[in-house]
């Protein structure tokens, strides 16, 4: 009975640690494939919509994006 409880606790701890490490690796790989948006991406997006963005407009959009993270 006591052995079962001890093994359950050990299994739980190992599962939590492994889950954390796996989630961390997956998150790193995802961010490498799809990096967060940056100023060049915003400029390209605005240019594709047919307008030449000023640096002030790009900074405003970046501030809005950062505010909603």
C-alpha positions as CSV (number, residue, x, y, z in Angstrom):
1,X,0.0,0.0,0.0
2,X,2.7,2.5,1.0
3,X,4.8,1.4,-2.0
4,X,2.0,2.1,-4.4
5,X,1.6,5.7,-3.0
6,X,5.4,6.3,-3.2
7,X,5.6,5.1,-6.8
8,X,2.5,7.2,-7.7
9,X,4.2,10.3,-6.3
10,X,7.4,9.6,-8.0
11,X,5.6,9.0,-11.3
12,X,3.7,12.2,-10.9
13,X,6.9,14.2,-10.3
14,X,8.7,12.6,-13.3
15,X,5.6,13.2,-15.5
16,X,5.5,16.9,-14.5
17,X,9.2,17.4,-15.2
18,X,9.1,15.5,-18.6
19,X,6.0,17.4,-19.6
20,X,7.6,20.8,-18.8
21,X,10.8,19.9,-20.8
22,X,8.8,18.6,-23.8
23,X,6.6,21.7,-23.8
24,X,9.6,23.9,-23.7
25,X,11.3,22.2,-26.6
26,X,8.1,22.3,-28.7
27,X,7.6,26.0,-28.0
28,X,11.2,26.8,-29.0
29,X,10.9,24.9,-32.3
30,X,7.6,26.7,-33.0
31,X,9.1,30.1,-32.3
32,X,12.0,29.3,-34.6
33,X,9.7,28.3,-37.5
34,X,7.2,31.2,-36.9
35,X,9.0,34.1,-35.2
36,X,6.9,36.8,-33.5
37,X,6.0,39.8,-35.7
38,X,8.6,42.5,-36.1
39,X,8.8,45.9,-37.7
40,X,9.9,44.6,-41.1
41,X,6.9,42.3,-41.3
42,X,4.6,45.2,-40.5
43,X,6.2,47.4,-43.2
44,X,5.8,44.5,-45.7
45,X,2.2,44.0,-44.7
46,X,1.3,47.7,-45.1
47,X,3.2,47.9,-48.4
48,X,1.3,45.0,-49.7
49,X,-1.9,46.8,-48.9
50,X,-0.8,49.7,-51.2
51,X,0.5,52.2,-48.7
52,X,4.0,53.3,-47.8
53,X,4.2,53.3,-44.0
54,X,6.1,55.9,-42.1
55,X,8.3,54.9,-39.2
56,X,5.8,56.5,-36.8
57,X,3.0,54.4,-38.2
58,X,5.1,51.2,-37.9
59,X,5.9,52.1,-34.2
60,X,2.2,52.7,-33.5
61,X,1.3,49.3,-34.9
62,X,4.1,47.7,-32.9
63,X,2.9,49.4,-29.7
64,X,-0.7,48.1,-30.4
65,X,0.6,44.6,-31.0
66,X,2.7,44.6,-27.9
67,X,-0.2,45.9,-25.8
68,X,-2.4,42.9,-26.8
69,X,0.1,40.2,-26.0
